[in-house]
Amino acid sequence: MFWLQTEPALGITALWHLTDQGPARLGPQGLSIRSRVNGYGGGALAASDLGVFVVSEDQQIHFIDRMDGHCQQLTEERGVAYGGLVADPTRHRVLAVRERDGQQQLVAVGPEQGIQILHSGQDFYGAPALSDDGSRIAWVSWQLPDMPWLRSELWTAVVTESGWLRGCETWPTPSEASVQQPVFSGDTLWVLSDHGGWWQPWRLNPDGVDGDWVACEVPNLDHANAPWQLGESHHVSLVGGGWARVRYCNGTGELWLLDQDGRQGRRVAPTFSDFRDLCSVGAELYCIARSSTRLDALLAINPGNGQVRVVAGGEEAMTGSAPALPQSFVVPPASTSERGIQGFFYRPTSVEAENPPPLILVAHGGPTSAAYPVFNPHIQFWCQRGFAVAEVNYRGSTGFGRDFRLALAGRWGEADVEDMERAADYLADRGLVDGRHLFIQGRSSGGYTVLMTLIASRRFAAGASIYGVTDPLRLRAATHRFESGYLDWLLGSPQQHPERWHARTPLHQADRIRTPMIFFQGGQDQVVVPEQTRAMIAMMQAAGLSPELHWFDDEGHGFRQRTSQITLLERLLDFYQRASFS
């Protein structure tokens, strides 16, 4: 069993494995492992019989012997990124997605064979899966301008003895869909598809007698989340028969063990609230699990009795004090044609907290992402200082079905804003928070939602944009290939909807923000380039406003340094306290 583990003291992500004496590091001391495919990576390691294939920080593939830790570099290319690794033990090689010169390919890499290009011609590749005997392969591809959670396609092929592919074919879904995570169980291919409205397991029927796609009797719940990264695994066939599957119910991940047909089953590990990287090894199921009270954990689960064992991680997140726990809430729908807006509410833990307390409303990033009820030290920081916190799964969030996820199409900066306002009003109307002291903050696309909310509303006492988007058109011109069509989906084509783009650009509406604002920006940010934030500050100042700006020269899109995160929280706390008394 191999896994990745961050080591903050060294600033690396290291390879670990399970030995008879317990967890131990494997491989060279300074080797840091990370994939950069599509900008978000994923699938940076794949275990085989003799060892493990990994992608190093410089995007080269290495093979590390599990016995002596010897590391052999298998590729040496410039301007390339690898990810989505899957071992092919039959041929002692690894399958991977290779990104090079603005194109992607499905390739195989081995010590003997070098690099073999197995398939090309599609814009994006992901989720390669092999049958147990290595004779069949399945993968997913998608084309620009789509994102993989909007429209993607399942492919299959036969793998020849020499390792090349023959008979490549696609499996069209009955209606438009996002497909992900193909898995072989014996000779049967399963895949998660949302053409029925939810990401659910479907069995592929090669003879087509009953149709190519055969449904599995499961609840109308998403069984995966948006595939921002490669290498995701939310379902796996168990060695002894049956399945392990993740379901998302009202924002919470649940792990279920089911029979071979996917019908009878039971929930396991209920104290954890999100599960990733499921794999079945011998008699046990392994996964990465997250909780509202613990740090991330590597779990081993006995499918026979459901017993859970923590292999690594899983420490108490706040030794000596009780963390604020998430409480799920649902804002009733505005009409019968809509669904409620779900979120997680955290009460303050400070004994000096006011009643009702001030509220910090948080817009998650993405925006095609979600808030989960897992431990977040920043939330605990606020709850310890007398604030309540609410994270909102506004329209466009994942985990609530295809229609809800696609409801943000053309309505970014509008639908999400409406839902944030409704959530704040809902909590204030019920006396859970002080409606006179509402604050709103967000990172990246969440910062955009904050700015658009403050343009539309006067109900908030202050707002914070943490490397938030201020100029979508400029972001559209500078963004990487993976997201090059994303903004047109969120706002429509700028050529066809110029008025909409103008109205939904915070930079053009800066004079309408009458709420105190604070900005945090990294000088090395390549997503929301620093000039965006500087221009927003200048426009607000020209309108007679006095926004605060805190600059971090050495940070990018996402603050990684400990000192930066401390400074951010301290400056933000001071800002909110001053806004409360202004």
C-alpha positions as CSV (number, residue, x, y, z in Angstrom):
1,M,0.0,0.0,0.0
2,F,1.5,3.3,-1.1
3,W,0.3,6.9,-0.6
4,L,1.4,10.5,-0.7
5,Q,1.9,12.6,2.4
6,T,2.8,16.3,2.6
7,E,5.8,17.2,4.7
8,P,5.6,20.9,5.5
9,A,9.0,21.1,7.2
10,L,10.7,20.0,3.9
11,G,8.1,21.6,1.6
12,I,7.6,18.4,-0.4
13,T,5.0,15.7,-1.0
14,A,6.7,12.4,-0.2
15,L,5.9,8.7,-1.0
16,W,5.0,6.5,1.9
17,H,4.2,2.8,2.1
18,L,3.0,0.2,4.6
19,T,5.6,-2.1,6.0
20,D,5.4,-4.9,8.6
21,Q,6.7,-2.3,11.1
22,G,4.1,0.3,10.1
23,P,4.1,3.4,7.8
24,A,7.5,4.4,6.4
25,R,8.9,6.7,3.7
26,L,10.1,5.3,0.4
27,G,12.4,6.6,-2.2
28,P,15.0,9.4,-2.3
29,Q,14.9,11.9,0.5
30,G,14.4,15.0,-1.6
31,L,11.9,13.6,-4.1
32,S,8.7,15.6,-4.2
33,I,5.7,14.1,-6.1
34,R,3.2,16.1,-8.0
35,S,1.3,16.1,-11.3
36,R,0.6,19.3,-13.1
37,V,-1.7,18.0,-16.0
38,N,-4.5,20.5,-16.6
39,G,-3.1,22.7,-13.9
40,Y,-4.7,20.7,-11.2
41,G,-2.8,17.4,-11.5
42,G,-4.0,14.1,-9.9
43,G,-2.9,10.5,-10.4
44,A,0.7,11.1,-9.5
45,L,1.4,7.6,-8.4
46,A,0.5,4.0,-9.4
47,A,1.5,0.9,-7.6
48,S,2.7,-2.3,-9.3
49,D,4.0,-5.6,-8.2
50,L,7.6,-4.6,-8.0
51,G,7.2,-1.0,-6.8
52,V,5.5,2.3,-7.7
53,F,5.5,4.7,-10.6
54,V,5.5,8.4,-9.6
55,V,5.5,11.8,-11.2
56,S,8.2,14.1,-9.8
57,E,7.8,17.8,-9.2
58,D,9.7,18.4,-12.5
59,Q,7.0,16.3,-14.3
60,Q,9.2,13.2,-15.1
61,I,8.0,9.6,-14.4
62,H,10.2,7.5,-12.1
63,F,10.0,3.9,-10.9
64,I,10.8,3.3,-7.2
65,D,11.6,-0.3,-6.2
66,R,9.6,-1.2,-3.2
67,M,12.3,-3.4,-1.7
68,D,15.3,-1.2,-1.7
69,G,13.8,2.2,-2.6
70,H,16.0,2.5,-5.7
71,C,14.6,5.3,-8.0
72,Q,14.9,4.9,-11.8
73,Q,14.0,7.9,-14.0
74,L,12.0,6.7,-17.0
75,T,11.4,10.0,-18.9
76,E,13.5,13.0,-19.6
77,E,11.5,15.6,-21.5
78,R,11.1,19.4,-21.3
79,G,7.8,21.2,-21.4
80,V,5.8,18.1,-20.5
81,A,3.4,17.1,-17.7
82,Y,2.2,13.6,-16.7
83,G,-0.7,12.5,-14.6
84,G,-3.5,10.0,-14.2
85,L,-1.0,7.1,-13.7
86,V,-2.3,3.5,-13.8
87,A,0.0,0.5,-13.5
88,D,0.1,-2.2,-16.2
89,P,1.8,-5.0,-14.2
90,T,1.4,-7.5,-17.1
91,R,3.9,-5.5,-19.2
92,H,5.8,-3.8,-16.3
93,R,4.8,-0.3,-17.5
94,V,2.5,2.5,-16.5
95,L,-0.3,4.2,-18.4
96,A,-0.5,7.9,-18.2
97,V,-1.9,11.1,-19.7
98,R,0.8,13.2,-21.3
99,E,0.4,16.9,-21.9
100,R,2.9,18.5,-24.3
101,D,2.8,21.4,-26.7
102,G,-0.8,22.2,-26.0
103,Q,-1.9,18.6,-26.7
104,Q,-2.7,15.5,-24.7
105,Q,-2.1,11.8,-25.4
106,L,-2.7,8.5,-23.8
107,V,0.7,6.9,-23.4
108,A,2.5,4.0,-21.8
109,V,5.9,4.3,-20.2
110,G,8.2,1.5,-19.1
111,P,11.8,0.8,-18.3
112,E,12.1,-1.4,-21.4
113,Q,9.7,0.1,-23.9
114,G,10.3,3.8,-23.4
115,I,7.3,6.0,-24.3
116,Q,4.5,4.4,-26.5
117,I,1.7,6.7,-27.7
118,L,-1.5,4.6,-27.4
119,H,-4.1,7.1,-28.5
120,S,-4.1,10.8,-29.6
121,G,-6.5,13.2,-31.4
122,Q,-8.7,14.1,-28.5
123,D,-8.3,17.4,-26.6
124,F,-8.2,15.8,-23.2
125,Y,-7.8,12.3,-21.7
126,G,-8.4,10.9,-18.3
127,A,-9.2,7.8,-16.1
128,P,-7.5,5.0,-18.0
129,A,-8.5,1.6,-16.6
130,L,-7.3,-1.9,-17.3
131,S,-9.0,-5.3,-17.0
132,D,-7.4,-7.7,-14.5
133,D,-5.6,-9.6,-17.3
134,G,-4.5,-6.4,-19.0
135,S,-6.3,-7.3,-22.3
136,R,-8.8,-4.5,-22.3
137,I,-8.7,-0.8,-21.6
138,A,-11.2,1.9,-21.0
139,W,-10.7,5.7,-20.7
140,V,-12.5,9.0,-20.9
141,S,-11.9,11.9,-23.2
142,W,-13.5,15.3,-23.8
143,Q,-13.2,18.2,-26.3
144,L,-12.9,21.9,-26.1
145,P,-14.8,24.0,-25.0
146,D,-16.3,21.5,-22.6
147,M,-15.2,20.8,-19.1
148,P,-15.2,17.1,-18.1
149,W,-18.3,17.6,-15.8
150,L,-20.3,19.0,-18.7
151,R,-19.8,16.6,-21.6
152,S,-17.3,13.7,-21.9
153,E,-17.1,10.3,-23.7
154,L,-16.2,6.7,-22.8
155,W,-13.7,4.8,-25.0
156,T,-12.7,1.2,-24.9
157,A,-10.1,-0.9,-26.8
158,V,-8.3,-4.2,-26.9
159,V,-4.7,-4.2,-25.7
160,T,-2.5,-6.4,-27.9
161,E,0.3,-8.6,-26.6
162,S,2.8,-6.0,-27.7
163,G,1.0,-3.4,-25.7
164,W,-0.6,-1.4,-28.5
165,L,-4.4,-0.7,-28.8
166,R,-6.7,-2.3,-31.4
167,G,-10.4,-1.7,-32.0
168,C,-10.8,1.7,-30.3
169,E,-14.5,2.7,-30.0
170,T,-16.7,5.1,-28.2
171,W,-19.8,4.3,-26.1
172,P,-22.4,7.1,-26.7
173,T,-24.6,7.8,-23.7
174,P,-28.4,7.8,-24.2
175,S,-28.4,11.6,-23.7
176,E,-25.7,14.3,-23.1
177,A,-23.6,13.3,-20.1
178,S,-20.4,13.5,-18.2
179,V,-18.8,10.1,-17.7
180,Q,-16.0,9.3,-15.3
181,Q,-14.1,6.6,-13.5
182,P,-14.5,3.4,-15.6
183,V,-13.8,0.3,-13.6
184,F,-13.5,-3.4,-14.7
185,S,-15.0,-6.0,-12.4
186,G,-14.0,-9.3,-13.9
187,D,-15.0,-9.1,-17.6
188,T,-17.6,-6.4,-16.9
189,L,-17.0,-2.7,-17.4
190,W,-18.7,-0.2,-15.0
191,V,-18.6,3.6,-15.3
192,L,-20.2,6.6,-13.5
193,S,-22.4,8.7,-15.8
194,D,-24.9,11.5,-15.1
195,H,-27.1,11.0,-18.2
196,G,-29.8,9.9,-15.8
197,G,-29.5,13.2,-13.8
198,W,-26.9,12.0,-11.2
199,W,-23.4,10.5,-11.3
200,Q,-24.4,6.9,-10.9
201,P,-22.9,3.5,-11.7
202,W,-23.9,2.0,-15.0
203,R,-22.9,-1.4,-16.5
204,L,-21.8,-1.6,-20.1
205,N,-23.5,-4.4,-22.1
206,P,-21.2,-5.4,-25.0
207,D,-23.9,-7.4,-26.9
208,G,-26.4,-4.5,-26.7
209,V,-29.4,-6.8,-26.4
210,D,-30.8,-4.7,-23.6
211,G,-29.1,-1.5,-24.6
212,D,-25.5,-0.6,-24.1
213,W,-26.1,1.1,-20.8
214,V,-27.6,-1.0,-18.0
215,A,-28.7,0.9,-14.8
216,C,-27.8,-0.1,-11.3
217,E,-30.5,0.3,-8.6
218,V,-29.0,3.1,-6.5
219,P,-30.5,6.2,-4.9
220,N,-30.8,9.5,-6.8
221,L,-27.6,10.8,-5.4
222,D,-24.2,11.8,-6.9
223,H,-21.7,9.0,-6.5
224,A,-18.7,11.2,-7.4
225,N,-17.8,14.9,-7.5
226,A,-16.5,17.1,-10.3
227,P,-13.3,15.6,-11.9
228,W,-11.0,18.7,-11.5
229,Q,-8.1,16.2,-11.0
230,L,-7.1,13.0,-12.7
231,G,-7.0,9.7,-10.8
232,E,-10.2,10.1,-8.8
233,S,-11.8,6.8,-7.4
234,H,-15.2,6.9,-5.8
235,H,-16.2,3.3,-6.5
236,V,-14.3,0.0,-6.5
237,S,-15.1,-3.7,-7.0
238,L,-14.2,-5.6,-3.8
239,V,-11.9,-8.7,-4.0
240,G,-14.4,-10.9,-2.2
241,G,-17.3,-9.7,-4.3
242,G,-19.5,-6.7,-4.1
243,W,-18.8,-3.0,-4.3
244,A,-17.6,0.0,-2.2
245,R,-19.2,3.3,-3.4
246,V,-19.3,6.9,-2.2
247,R,-22.6,8.8,-2.1
248,Y,-23.0,12.5,-1.5
249,C,-26.1,13.2,0.5
250,N,-26.8,16.9,1.4
251,G,-23.2,17.7,0.9
252,T,-21.8,14.9,3.1
253,G,-19.9,11.9,1.6
254,E,-21.0,8.5,2.8
255,L,-19.2,5.2,2.2
256,W,-21.3,2.2,1.4
257,L,-20.5,-1.5,1.0
258,L,-22.9,-3.2,-1.4
259,D,-23.6,-6.6,-2.9
260,Q,-22.6,-7.5,-6.5
261,D,-25.7,-6.0,-7.9
262,G,-25.3,-2.9,-5.9
263,R,-28.5,-3.2,-4.1
264,Q,-28.2,-4.6,-0.5
265,G,-25.6,-2.8,1.6
266,R,-24.6,-0.9,4.6
267,R,-22.9,2.4,5.4
268,V,-19.4,2.1,7.0
269,A,-17.1,4.6,8.7
270,P,-20.0,7.1,9.5
271,T,-17.7,9.3,11.6
272,F,-16.0,10.4,8.4
273,S,-17.6,12.8,5.9
274,D,-15.7,12.5,2.6
275,F,-13.9,9.7,0.9
276,R,-11.4,9.5,-2.0
277,D,-9.0,7.1,-3.7
278,L,-10.9,3.9,-3.0
279,C,-8.9,0.7,-3.7
280,S,-9.4,-2.9,-2.8
281,V,-6.3,-4.9,-1.8
282,G,-6.6,-8.5,-0.6
283,A,-9.3,-8.7,2.1
284,E,-9.4,-5.0,2.8
285,L,-10.7,-1.8,1.4
286,Y,-8.4,1.2,1.6
287,C,-9.3,4.9,1.1
288,I,-8.4,8.5,2.1
289,A,-11.1,9.8,4.5
290,R,-11.8,13.2,5.9
291,S,-13.6,14.2,9.0
292,S,-14.9,17.3,10.8
293,T,-12.7,16.6,13.9
294,R,-9.6,14.8,12.5
295,L,-6.8,15.4,10.0
296,D,-6.9,13.4,6.8
297,A,-6.6,9.6,7.4
298,L,-5.7,6.5,5.4
299,L,-8.3,3.9,6.4
300,A,-8.3,0.1,6.1
301,I,-11.8,-1.3,6.2
302,N,-12.8,-4.9,6.6
303,P,-15.8,-5.4,4.2
304,G,-16.9,-8.5,6.2
305,N,-17.6,-6.8,9.5
306,G,-17.2,-3.1,8.6
307,Q,-14.4,-2.6,11.1
308,V,-12.3,0.5,10.5
309,R,-8.6,0.8,11.2
310,V,-6.5,4.0,10.8
311,V,-3.3,3.2,8.9
312,A,-1.8,6.7,8.8
313,G,-2.9,10.2,9.8
314,G,-6.3,10.7,11.4
315,E,-4.9,12.6,14.4
316,E,-7.2,14.8,16.5
317,A,-7.3,18.1,14.7
318,M,-7.5,20.2,17.9
319,T,-6.0,18.4,20.9
320,G,-7.3,19.8,24.2
321,S,-10.3,21.7,22.8
322,A,-13.5,20.8,21.0
323,P,-13.8,22.1,17.4
324,A,-16.9,23.8,16.1
325,L,-18.9,21.1,14.3
326,P,-20.8,21.6,11.0
327,Q,-24.6,21.7,11.1
328,S,-26.3,21.1,7.7
329,F,-29.0,23.6,6.8
330,V,-31.3,23.9,3.8
331,V,-32.7,27.2,2.6
332,P,-36.2,26.4,1.3
333,P,-36.6,26.8,-2.5
334,A,-38.1,30.1,-3.8
335,S,-40.5,28.1,-6.0
336,T,-41.7,24.6,-6.6
337,S,-39.6,24.3,-9.7
338,E,-36.4,24.8,-7.7
339,R,-34.6,22.9,-5.0
340,G,-33.3,24.2,-1.6
341,I,-29.9,25.6,-1.1
342,Q,-27.8,23.5,1.3
343,G,-24.9,24.7,3.4
344,F,-23.0,24.0,6.7
345,F,-23.3,26.3,9.7
346,Y,-20.6,26.5,12.5
347,R,-21.5,28.1,15.8
348,P,-18.8,30.1,17.7
349,T,-16.9,28.2,20.4
350,S,-15.7,31.3,22.3
351,V,-17.4,31.7,25.7
352,E,-17.4,35.5,25.1
353,A,-19.4,35.1,21.8
354,E,-22.3,37.4,21.4
355,N,-25.8,36.0,21.1
356,P,-26.7,36.0,18.3
357,P,-23.1,36.1,16.9
358,P,-21.8,37.9,13.8
359,L,-21.6,35.7,10.7
360,I,-18.9,35.1,8.1
361,L,-20.5,33.8,4.9
362,V,-18.1,31.8,2.8
363,A,-18.4,31.3,-1.0
364,H,-16.4,28.2,-2.1
365,G,-14.2,28.3,-5.2
366,G,-14.5,26.6,-8.5
367,P,-17.3,27.6,-8.9
368,T,-18.1,24.0,-10.0
369,S,-17.0,22.6,-6.6
370,A,-18.6,22.2,-3.2
371,A,-18.3,22.8,0.5
372,Y,-17.8,19.7,2.6
373,P,-18.2,19.1,6.3
374,V,-14.5,18.5,6.9
375,F,-12.0,20.0,9.3
376,N,-10.9,23.5,8.2
377,P,-8.5,25.3,10.5
378,H,-9.6,28.7,9.1
379,I,-13.2,28.1,10.2
380,Q,-12.0,27.1,13.6
381,F,-10.0,30.3,13.9
382,W,-13.2,32.3,13.4
383,C,-15.3,30.3,15.7
384,Q,-12.7,30.6,18.5
385,R,-13.0,34.4,18.1
386,G,-16.8,34.7,18.5
387,F,-17.9,34.4,14.8
388,A,-20.3,32.0,13.3
389,V,-19.4,30.7,9.9
390,A,-21.6,29.4,7.1
391,E,-20.4,27.7,3.9
392,V,-23.0,27.7,1.1
393,N,-23.4,25.2,-1.7
394,Y,-25.0,27.6,-4.2
395,R,-26.4,26.7,-7.6
396,G,-23.6,25.2,-9.7
397,S,-22.1,23.2,-6.8
398,T,-21.4,19.5,-7.2
399,G,-23.1,16.7,-5.2
400,F,-26.7,17.7,-6.0
401,G,-27.3,16.3,-9.4
402,R,-26.6,17.4,-13.0
403,D,-29.4,19.9,-13.3
404,F,-28.3,21.8,-10.1
405,R,-24.7,21.7,-11.3
406,L,-25.5,23.1,-14.7
407,A,-27.9,25.8,-13.3
408,L,-25.0,28.2,-13.2
409,A,-24.6,28.2,-17.0
410,G,-24.8,31.8,-18.2
411,R,-25.7,32.9,-14.6
412,W,-22.4,33.2,-12.8
413,G,-22.5,36.4,-10.7
414,E,-26.3,36.1,-10.6
415,A,-27.6,32.7,-9.4
416,D,-24.7,32.3,-6.9
417,V,-25.2,35.8,-5.6
418,E,-29.0,35.2,-5.1
419,D,-28.2,32.0,-3.1
420,M,-25.6,33.6,-0.9
421,E,-28.1,36.4,0.0
422,R,-30.8,33.9,0.7
423,A,-28.6,31.9,3.0
424,A,-27.6,35.0,5.0
425,D,-31.2,36.0,5.3
426,Y,-32.3,32.5,6.3
427,L,-29.8,32.3,9.2
428,A,-30.5,35.8,10.3
429,D,-34.3,35.4,10.2
430,R,-34.0,32.4,12.5
431,G,-32.0,34.2,15.0
432,L,-28.9,32.1,14.5
433,V,-26.8,35.1,13.6
434,D,-26.8,38.9,14.0
435,G,-28.3,40.3,10.8
436,R,-26.5,43.6,11.5
437,H,-23.1,42.1,11.4
438,L,-22.9,39.9,8.3
439,F,-19.5,39.5,6.6
440,I,-18.8,37.7,3.3
441,Q,-15.5,36.3,2.0
442,G,-14.3,33.9,-0.8
443,R,-11.2,32.8,-2.6
444,S,-10.6,32.8,-6.4
445,S,-14.0,32.3,-8.0
446,G,-15.5,32.7,-4.5
447,G,-13.9,36.1,-4.4
448,Y,-15.8,37.0,-7.6
449,T,-19.0,35.9,-6.0
450,V,-18.2,38.2,-3.0
451,L,-17.7,41.2,-5.2
452,M,-20.8,40.6,-7.3
453,T,-22.8,40.1,-4.1
454,L,-21.6,43.4,-2.7
455,I,-22.4,45.1,-6.0
456,A,-26.0,43.9,-5.7
457,S,-26.5,44.1,-1.9
458,R,-26.1,46.5,1.0
459,R,-26.9,43.9,3.7
460,F,-23.2,43.0,4.5
461,A,-21.0,44.9,6.9
462,A,-17.8,44.1,5.1
463,G,-16.3,41.8,2.4
464,A,-13.1,40.0,1.6
465,S,-11.7,38.9,-1.7
466,I,-8.8,36.5,-1.5
467,Y,-7.1,36.4,-4.9
468,G,-10.6,36.8,-6.3
469,V,-11.5,37.3,-10.0
470,T,-12.3,40.9,-10.8
471,D,-12.0,40.9,-14.6
472,P,-13.5,37.7,-16.2
473,L,-12.6,38.9,-19.8
474,R,-8.9,39.3,-18.9
475,L,-9.0,35.9,-17.1
476,R,-10.5,34.4,-20.2
477,A,-7.6,35.6,-22.3
478,A,-5.0,34.4,-19.9
479,T,-6.3,31.2,-18.5
480,H,-4.8,27.8,-19.3
481,R,-6.1,25.4,-21.9
482,F,-8.1,23.2,-19.5
483,E,-10.4,26.1,-18.6
484,S,-10.3,28.0,-21.9
485,G,-14.0,27.4,-22.6
486,Y,-15.2,27.5,-18.9
487,L,-15.9,31.3,-18.7
488,D,-18.0,31.2,-21.9
489,W,-20.1,28.5,-20.3
490,L,-20.4,30.5,-17.0
491,L,-21.2,33.8,-18.7
492,G,-22.0,33.0,-22.4
493,S,-19.9,34.1,-25.3
494,P,-18.6,37.7,-24.9
495,Q,-19.3,38.3,-28.6
496,Q,-23.0,37.3,-28.2
497,H,-23.5,38.7,-24.7
498,P,-21.3,41.8,-24.3
499,E,-23.9,43.5,-22.0
500,R,-23.9,40.5,-19.7
501,W,-20.1,40.4,-19.5
502,H,-20.0,44.2,-18.7
503,A,-22.7,43.8,-16.0
504,R,-20.9,40.8,-14.5
505,T,-17.4,42.3,-14.4
506,P,-16.6,43.7,-10.9
507,L,-14.0,46.0,-12.4
508,H,-16.7,47.8,-14.4
509,Q,-19.0,48.1,-11.4
510,A,-16.5,49.0,-8.8
511,D,-18.2,52.3,-8.0
512,R,-21.3,50.4,-6.9
513,I,-19.6,48.7,-4.0
514,R,-20.4,50.8,-0.9
515,T,-19.3,48.1,1.6
516,P,-15.9,48.1,3.2
517,M,-13.6,45.8,1.2
518,I,-10.3,44.0,1.8
519,F,-8.2,42.3,-0.8
520,F,-5.4,39.8,-0.5
521,Q,-3.2,39.1,-3.6
522,G,-0.1,37.0,-4.4
523,G,2.5,38.7,-6.6
524,Q,3.2,35.4,-8.4
525,D,-0.4,34.5,-9.1
526,Q,-0.7,33.2,-12.7
527,V,-4.5,32.6,-12.6
528,V,-5.8,35.9,-11.2
529,V,-2.9,38.0,-12.3
530,P,-1.8,40.7,-9.9
531,E,-2.7,43.5,-12.3
532,Q,-6.4,42.5,-12.0
533,T,-6.5,43.3,-8.3
534,R,-4.4,46.5,-8.7
535,A,-6.9,47.7,-11.4
536,M,-9.8,46.9,-9.1
537,I,-8.3,48.9,-6.2
538,A,-7.6,51.8,-8.5
539,M,-11.2,51.9,-9.8
540,M,-12.6,51.8,-6.3
541,Q,-10.3,54.6,-5.2
542,A,-11.3,56.6,-8.2
543,A,-14.9,56.3,-7.0
544,G,-14.0,57.7,-3.6
545,L,-13.8,54.4,-1.8
546,S,-11.0,53.1,0.5
547,P,-10.4,49.4,-0.1
548,E,-7.6,47.7,1.8
549,L,-5.0,45.7,-0.1
550,H,-2.5,43.2,1.4
551,W,0.2,42.0,-1.0
552,F,2.3,38.8,-0.8
553,D,5.2,39.0,-3.3
554,D,6.2,35.3,-3.0
555,E,2.7,33.7,-3.2
556,G,0.7,32.4,-6.1
557,H,-2.9,31.4,-6.6
558,G,-3.4,29.8,-3.1
559,F,-1.2,30.9,-0.2
560,R,1.1,28.1,0.8
561,Q,3.5,29.7,3.3
562,R,2.7,29.4,7.0
563,T,3.6,33.0,7.6
564,S,1.3,34.2,4.8
565,Q,-1.7,32.3,6.2
566,I,-1.1,33.7,9.6
567,T,-0.8,37.3,8.3
568,L,-4.0,36.8,6.2
569,L,-6.1,35.7,9.2
570,E,-4.7,38.4,11.5
571,R,-5.3,41.2,9.0
572,L,-8.8,39.9,8.2
573,L,-9.7,39.6,11.9
574,D,-8.6,43.2,12.5
575,F,-10.6,44.4,9.5
576,Y,-13.8,42.6,10.6
577,Q,-13.4,44.0,14.1
578,R,-13.0,47.5,12.8
579,A,-16.0,47.1,10.4
580,S,-18.1,45.9,13.3
581,F,-17.7,49.2,15.1
582,S,-17.8,51.6,12.2
